[in-house]
Amino acid sequence: MSSSQKEVDPYTIKSSTDSFETKAKGVFDCLLTLEDKHKAFEKARKDSSDESDLLKDEPSKEEIETIKPAFKQPRPVGRGHTRGSYSRRPFKRGSQMPDFNDGPAKWKKYSLEDVDVMNDASNKQAAYAFLEERRKQREGEITETKADIQSMACSKGQFTFSKRAKNENTSEKEKRMSKVLLK
């Protein structure tokens, strides 16, 4: 190397001021001396001491028996109890007699004697007829407005978002039921 070329360290920051370079060099020199001292300390410690003094002694049987567990263990759940109901009244077992026999005034008896025997095919046919009727009803109530493309705001660079008009009678439950029946 010539005297005009300096040895370039890839980890140095080049700056226009020499004061910054000297401060950075001083910091990194201190780090190098600290690293050398640490290596010497670790080597001396490794040579002079056993690793056995770093290990914890085994506890005796008395110490093991008196140590409380870190976590509380829940009480075992017996029959008739639910979690968290230990101090509450015990689980009430249901009566053996059905409620419609016990209190017949609460119940109304329906008879299907006048109805023809239903099978899967007739049930499916009735469901499809109902869904078709609902679809026609929905198509009649929802009106879509035809838009003139030339006069639309999006052709002018403006965008307007609006919700689709919904039938007031159609509920989410009916929609889900129609999907289930079609499967």
Buried (B, 14 or more C-beta within 10 A) or exposed (E): EEEEEEEEEEEEEEEEEEEEBEEBEEEEEEEEEEEEEEEEEEEEEEEEEEEEEEEEEEEEEEEEEEEEEEEEEEEEEEEEBEEEEEEEEEEEEEEEEEEEEEEEEEEEEEEEEEEEEEEEEEEEEEBEEEBEEBEEEBEEEEEEEEEEEEEEEEEEEEEEEEEEEEBEEBEEEBEEBBEEEEE
